[in-house]
């Protein structure tokens, strides 16, 4: 199966925030790795890098766990 990576942020502390998907690029997990580990991870998994934003279908709202952590919802 094809594996995908979409880089979200290169942080000043040399950590990379990215999305990782297997098979279907719109179904992914959010991950954070140090830059050196990220390079190894991508090489080991032979990833395809994505540059576009994930698609939103219909009325589905896009949000990221990292954007809402620490917030309270009613």
PELIN-V88934 format. One record per backbone hydrogen bond with DSSP energy under -0.5 kcal/mol. CO is the residue of the C=O (numbers start at 1). NH is the residue of the N-H. Records with the same first field share a line. If there is no record, write none. Layout:
CO: NH + NH
This chain:
2: 23
3: 48
4: 21
5: 50
6: 19
9: 11 + 17
11: 14
14: 35
15: 11 + 17
16: 18 + 33
17: 8 + 9
18: 31
19: 6
20: 29
21: 4
22: 24
24: 27
26: 28
27: 22
29: 20
31: 18
33: 16
34: 38
35: 39
36: 40
37: 41
38: 42
39: 43
40: 44
41: 45
42: 46 + 47
43: 46
47: 49
48: 5
55: 57
57: 60
61: 63
64: 67 + 68
65: 68 + 69
68: 71
